[in-house]
Amino acid sequence: MNRWCYIFALMMLLSIEAFSAFIQSPIPPSTSKNFYYDTDGDGRMDKIAVRFLGPITQEYIDQMVDSLTFEWVNENGDSQSYSIYREELKIDESNARLVYADLSKIQNKFYSITTLSSLYLPSVAFGGASLFLSDNSVYHLVMKDGMAPTIKEARLKSYRGKSDDSLFLTFSERVLFLDGCNSYLEFKSARDSSIRVLPHSQVSGSFLMQGAVFVFDRNLPLETKLYPRDSIRLLVGCTQDSVANLASDNGKFIFVDGSYPFALNVPSMAYDYGTAVEKDEPVFSLLFIPSDEFEEEDDAWGISMDVLGPEFENSLKEELRMDTKESVDLSKLSIYYHIRIYTNLGAYVTGTSTTVMGDDFRFKNASTRLFLRWNFMDGLRRRVTSGAYLAHIAAVIKYNGKVVFRNDADNGAVTKVFGIIRR
């Protein structure tokens, strides 16, 4: 009996000594391979990884580690301390020296930033981390930036084909554009969810490259054009941050703000080259001209708008807060024009009103310049003289009975001054 007690006591002593040796021999973390990551590419840190100098087991974490703390920037832009307890630490399945914590559940509390030193927050210290062991010893970790740059904000300014569109971007950090890439962005269409490379004609960076302006050729094919409510991201491998983190394929697509405004066009001057009034010539003509064929003419005066087509429908959906994939019912669309023309002394000359439905066959279901043209005649079909004229103008677009655009403030017609010169 005494012999078995002696053996049991000896085994216990050896176990305690082995455990004590285990406790007294912590495995230090690396001094150069500890990282913060943004794994879902949304511009917010969501993972912290610590590399040790030897293999780590779950038993080691349970018995030796107390917690891991780090300093990060909260959603208000202030530095804040966060703690991760041993229960939240996981061992990487492919590398027994790597321990990480998934912070995705709290990432929305963090500031949208992907760098350890930012011009956005010059007075805030963040990024430091410390590993606390169960014996009260502490390792102050050297952390590195493993977060790829992302787009924070995007706003498109459109000129509806009259000039090149401009896209204004703000990045999560300083961004460098790499040589050898013909494009730096790709976009996801809100209409069909397809992803395409976004070609640009010009790009210029802001101070220290934390923002950029992209300019797009007005003559780009419609399928390669960017529209408000589409979404974009940095193209894989064509941009990097100041520590060489490349934009990756897990980057999140960012919503593009902006809209194509409904624009009513009214010339300020026109030239009358007519010598005689044709017998059947109307005082006003309503013209349906394909937008890509329309050219400004100095011998025409009237009011016009570009209607139908993807840009117009996008503006319509934006105003109505329609789902981007919902189809526009053209039979519910109406465009109303109203013109009253007076001399500069206030004498009435002529006028007209007209309403056109969106499913009118003359639109041919395509982007169209709807032009209500005045043929320089008064109400008695007499050619007017040169001079200054006043026009009271109203244009209203309705969808399913709801007004989505009107040029006249407070329901009163807008007055425009224009000139006619007879040649």
C-alpha positions in Angstrom: 0.0 0.0 0.0 2.8 2.4 0.9 4.5 1.5 -2.4 1.4 2.6 -4.4 1.1 5.8 -2.4 4.7 6.6 -3.1 4.2 6.0 -6.9 1.1 8.2 -6.9 2.8 11.0 -5.0 5.8 10.8 -7.4 3.5 11.0 -10.4 1.7 14.0 -9.0 5.0 15.7 -8.3 6.2 15.1 -11.8 2.9 16.4 -13.2 3.1 19.6 -11.1 6.7 20.1 -12.1 5.9 19.6 -15.8 2.9 22.0 -15.5 5.1 24.5 -13.6 7.7 24.3 -16.3 4.9 24.9 -18.9 3.7 28.0 -17.0 7.2 29.3 -16.6 8.0 29.0 -20.3 5.6 31.3 -22.3 6.0 31.4 -26.0 6.7 35.0 -27.0 4.7 36.7 -29.9 6.5 37.8 -33.0 8.0 41.3 -33.1 7.2 41.8 -36.8 4.3 39.7 -38.1 1.2 40.8 -36.1 -1.5 42.4 -38.3 -4.8 44.2 -38.4 -7.1 43.1 -41.3 -10.2 44.2 -43.1 -11.4 40.8 -44.3 -14.7 41.9 -45.9 -13.3 45.0 -47.7 -15.8 47.5 -46.2 -13.1 49.9 -45.0 -13.3 48.9 -41.3 -10.9 46.7 -39.4 -12.5 43.4 -38.4 -9.7 41.0 -37.5 -6.5 41.1 -35.4 -3.9 38.4 -35.8 -0.8 37.6 -33.6 2.0 35.3 -34.7 3.9 33.4 -32.0 7.5 32.1 -32.2 6.3 28.6 -31.6 3.3 26.4 -32.1 0.2 27.2 -30.0 -2.4 24.9 -28.6 -5.8 25.6 -27.3 -4.6 24.4 -23.9 -1.8 27.0 -24.0 -4.4 29.7 -24.6 -6.7 28.5 -21.9 -3.9 28.2 -19.3 -1.5 31.0 -20.2 -3.4 33.8 -21.9 -5.6 36.3 -20.1 -6.6 38.8 -22.7 -5.5 40.8 -25.7 -6.1 44.6 -25.7 -5.8 47.1 -28.6 -6.4 50.8 -29.2 -8.6 51.7 -32.1 -10.7 54.6 -33.4 -14.4 54.5 -32.6 -17.2 55.7 -34.9 -16.9 59.2 -33.3 -13.2 59.5 -34.2 -11.9 59.0 -30.7 -9.2 56.5 -29.6 -10.7 53.7 -27.5 -9.4 50.6 -25.8 -10.9 47.2 -26.6 -10.3 43.9 -24.8 -10.4 40.4 -26.3 -10.5 37.6 -23.8 -9.0 34.1 -24.3 -12.3 32.6 -25.1 -12.5 34.7 -28.2 -9.0 33.8 -29.5 -8.7 31.1 -32.2 -5.8 29.2 -33.7 -5.5 29.4 -37.4 -6.1 26.0 -39.0 -3.3 26.3 -41.5 -0.7 27.7 -39.1 -0.4 26.7 -35.5 1.7 29.7 -34.7 -1.0 32.1 -35.7 -3.7 33.2 -33.3 -6.5 35.6 -34.3 -9.8 37.2 -33.1 -12.8 37.8 -35.3 -14.1 41.3 -34.7 -16.8 41.4 -37.3 -19.5 41.7 -34.7 -18.2 45.0 -33.5 -16.7 46.4 -36.6 -19.5 48.9 -37.1 -18.3 50.6 -33.9 -15.0 51.4 -35.6 -14.2 54.4 -37.8 -14.0 53.7 -41.5 -10.2 53.6 -41.9 -7.7 51.1 -43.2 -4.3 52.5 -42.0 -2.4 52.9 -38.7 -1.6 56.5 -39.4 -4.2 58.8 -41.0 -4.4 62.4 -42.0 -8.1 62.2 -41.1 -7.1 61.7 -37.5 -3.8 63.4 -37.0 -4.1 63.8 -33.2 -5.4 60.3 -32.4 -3.0 57.5 -31.5 -4.3 54.1 -32.4 -3.2 50.6 -33.4 -1.2 49.6 -30.4 -1.9 46.2 -28.8 -0.8 44.3 -25.7 -1.0 40.6 -24.8 -1.7 39.9 -21.1 -0.7 36.5 -19.7 -2.3 34.7 -16.7 0.9 35.4 -14.6 0.4 39.1 -15.0 3.3 39.5 -17.5 2.6 41.6 -20.6 3.9 41.6 -24.1 3.5 45.0 -26.0 3.0 44.0 -29.6 4.3 45.6 -32.7 1.3 45.7 -35.0 1.3 46.2 -38.8 -1.3 47.3 -41.3 -2.7 44.4 -43.3 -5.7 46.3 -44.6 -6.2 47.1 -48.3 -7.5 50.5 -49.3 -11.1 51.0 -50.1 -13.5 53.7 -51.4 -15.4 55.5 -48.6 -17.6 57.8 -50.7 -18.4 58.2 -54.4 -20.4 60.9 -56.1 -21.1 61.2 -59.8 -21.6 64.5 -61.6 -23.3 64.0 -64.9 -23.7 66.4 -67.8 -26.2 64.2 -69.7 -23.9 63.8 -72.7 -23.2 67.5 -73.1 -19.8 67.1 -71.5 -17.7 64.4 -69.8 -19.0 63.0 -66.5 -16.9 63.3 -63.4 -16.7 60.9 -60.4 -15.5 62.2 -57.1 -14.0 59.6 -54.8 -12.8 59.6 -51.1 -10.6 56.7 -50.0 -10.2 55.1 -46.6 -6.5 56.1 -46.7 -3.8 57.4 -49.1 -4.0 55.5 -52.4 -1.3 55.0 -55.1 -2.3 54.2 -58.7 0.0 51.6 -60.2 1.5 51.9 -63.7 0.5 49.4 -66.3 -3.2 49.5 -65.5 -5.7 50.9 -68.1 -8.3 51.2 -65.4 -8.4 51.4 -61.6 -12.1 50.9 -61.0 -14.9 48.4 -61.7 -18.6 48.8 -61.2 -21.7 46.8 -60.6 -24.7 47.9 -62.6 -27.9 48.6 -60.6 -29.9 47.5 -63.6 -28.6 44.0 -64.2 -26.0 43.4 -61.4 -23.3 42.7 -64.0 -19.7 43.7 -63.1 -17.6 45.7 -65.7 -14.3 47.5 -65.8 -14.8 51.3 -65.7 -12.7 53.0 -68.4 -11.7 56.6 -67.7 -10.2 59.3 -69.9 -8.5 61.2 -67.1 -7.7 60.8 -63.4 -6.3 63.3 -60.9 -5.5 62.8 -57.3 -6.2 65.2 -54.4 -3.6 66.3 -52.0 -1.7 63.2 -50.7 -4.0 61.0 -52.7 -6.8 60.5 -50.2 -9.3 61.3 -52.9 -9.4 61.5 -56.7 -11.5 62.7 -59.6 -12.2 60.4 -62.5 -13.4 61.9 -65.8 -15.3 59.7 -68.3 -15.7 60.3 -72.0 -19.2 61.4 -72.9 -19.2 59.0 -76.0 -18.7 55.8 -74.0 -21.1 53.0 -75.0 -24.1 52.9 -72.7 -23.2 49.5 -71.3 -19.8 50.8 -70.0 -21.2 54.1 -68.5 -21.5 54.6 -64.8 -24.9 55.8 -63.4 -26.0 57.0 -60.0 -27.2 54.1 -57.8 -24.6 51.8 -59.5 -21.8 50.7 -57.1 -18.0 50.7 -57.6 -14.8 49.4 -56.0 -11.1 49.6 -56.7 -9.9 47.2 -59.3 -7.9 44.2 -58.0 -4.1 44.7 -58.1 -4.1 48.2 -59.6 -4.0 50.4 -56.5 -2.1 50.1 -53.2 -1.7 51.9 -50.0 1.5 53.4 -48.6 2.7 50.1 -47.2 2.0 48.2 -50.4 -1.3 46.5 -49.5 -3.0 45.9 -52.9 -6.7 46.4 -53.5 -8.1 42.9 -53.3 -11.1 41.0 -54.7 -12.9 41.1 -51.4 -13.3 44.8 -51.6 -16.9 45.9 -51.0 -18.8 47.7 -53.7 -19.7 51.3 -52.7 -23.0 53.0 -53.6 -22.5 55.8 -56.1 -24.4 58.9 -55.1 -25.7 61.6 -57.4 -28.4 61.9 -60.0 -29.0 62.9 -63.6 -31.1 66.1 -63.1 -34.0 66.7 -65.4 -32.9 69.6 -67.5 -35.1 71.9 -69.5 -33.2 73.6 -72.4 -34.2 77.1 -73.5 -32.0 79.0 -76.0 -31.4 82.7 -75.4 -31.0 83.6 -79.0 -32.2 82.4 -82.4 -32.0 83.5 -86.0 -34.9 83.5 -88.4 -33.7 82.7 -92.0 -37.2 82.2 -93.4 -38.4 84.5 -96.2 -42.0 83.3 -96.5 -44.4 81.3 -94.5 -45.3 78.0 -96.0 -49.0 77.4 -96.4 -49.2 74.4 -94.0 -46.4 75.4 -91.7 -47.6 75.3 -88.0 -46.9 78.0 -85.5 -45.4 75.3 -83.2 -43.9 71.9 -84.1 -43.4 69.0 -81.6 -40.3 67.1 -82.7 -39.0 63.7 -81.5 -35.3 63.6 -82.2 -33.0 60.8 -81.1 -30.7 62.2 -78.4 -27.6 61.0 -80.1 -28.6 62.8 -83.4 -29.7 66.1 -81.8 -27.6 69.1 -82.7 -28.1 72.6 -81.4 -29.2 74.9 -84.2 -29.1 78.7 -84.1 -32.2 78.9 -86.4 -34.5 77.2 -83.9 -36.1 78.4 -80.7 -38.3 76.4 -78.3 -38.1 74.2 -75.2 -36.6 70.7 -75.1 -35.8 67.9 -72.7 -34.0 64.6 -73.0 -36.5 62.0 -72.0 -36.6 58.2 -71.9 -33.4 56.1 -72.0 -31.4 54.7 -69.0 -30.3 58.1 -67.7 -33.8 59.5 -67.7 -35.3 56.4 -66.1 -32.5 56.4 -63.4 -33.5 60.0 -62.5 -37.2 59.0 -62.4 -36.4 56.1 -60.1 -34.3 58.3 -57.9 -37.1 60.8 -57.5 -39.7 58.1 -56.8 -37.4 56.0 -54.7 -38.2 53.0 -56.9 -36.2 49.8 -56.7 -33.4 50.0 -59.3 -34.5 46.7 -60.9 -38.2 47.7 -61.1 -39.3 48.5 -64.7 -40.6 51.9 -65.6 -44.2 51.7 -67.1 -44.1 54.2 -69.9 -47.8 54.3 -70.1 -47.8 56.0 -66.6 -45.4 58.7 -67.7 -46.5 62.1 -69.1 -44.6 65.2 -70.2 -46.4 68.5 -70.3 -45.1 71.6 -72.1 -46.6 75.1 -71.9 -45.4 78.3 -73.7 -46.8 81.8 -73.9 -44.8 84.3 -75.9 -45.0 88.1 -75.5 -43.1 91.1 -76.9 -40.8 93.0 -74.7 -43.6 95.5 -74.2 -45.9 92.8 -72.9 -48.1 92.3 -76.0 -49.3 88.7 -76.5 -47.7 87.0 -79.6 -48.7 83.3 -79.4 -48.7 80.2 -77.2 -49.5 76.6 -77.0 -49.7 73.6 -74.6 -49.2 69.9 -75.2 -49.0 66.7 -73.2 -47.2 63.6 -74.5 -47.4 60.1 -72.9 -44.2 58.1 -72.4 -45.5 55.2 -74.5 -46.1 57.5 -77.6 -44.9 55.5 -80.6 -42.9 58.5 -81.8 -40.4 58.0 -78.9 -39.5 54.6 -80.3 -38.8 53.6 -76.7 -35.4 55.2 -76.8 -33.6 58.3 -75.4 -35.2 61.3 -77.3 -34.9 65.0 -77.3 -38.5 66.2 -77.1 -38.5 69.6 -78.7 -41.4 72.0 -78.8 -40.2 74.4 -81.5 -41.6 77.8 -82.3 -41.5 78.7 -86.0 -41.3 82.5 -85.4 -45.0 83.2 -86.2 -47.7 84.9 -84.2 -51.1 83.6 -83.6 -52.2 84.8 -87.1 -49.3 82.9 -88.7 -47.4 86.1 -89.5 -43.6 86.1 -89.3 -42.4 88.1 -86.3 -39.8 90.9 -86.4 -36.4 90.9 -84.9 -36.3 91.9 -81.2 -36.5 90.8 -77.6 -39.3 88.5 -76.5 -40.6 87.1 -73.2 -41.7 83.5 -72.8 -43.7 82.1 -69.9 -42.6 78.5 -69.8 -43.8 75.5 -67.8 -42.6 71.9 -68.1 -44.0 69.1 -65.9 -43.1 65.4 -65.7 -45.5 63.1 -64.0 -45.4 59.4 -63.2 -48.6 57.6 -62.3 -50.1 61.0 -61.5 -47.2 62.1 -59.2 -45.1 65.1 -60.2 -41.5 64.2 -60.4 -40.2 67.4 -62.0 -41.5 70.9 -62.7 -39.4 73.9 -63.7 -41.9 76.4 -62.4 -41.5 77.4 -58.8 -44.7 77.6 -56.7 -46.7 76.6 -59.7 -46.0 79.8 -61.5 -44.6 79.9 -65.1 -41.0 80.8 -65.4 -40.3 83.8 -67.6 -37.4 83.7 -70.0 -36.0 86.6 -72.1 -34.7 85.7 -75.6 -33.9 87.4 -78.8 -34.9 86.8 -82.5 -32.8 88.2 -85.3 -34.3 88.0 -88.9 -31.7 87.4 -91.6 
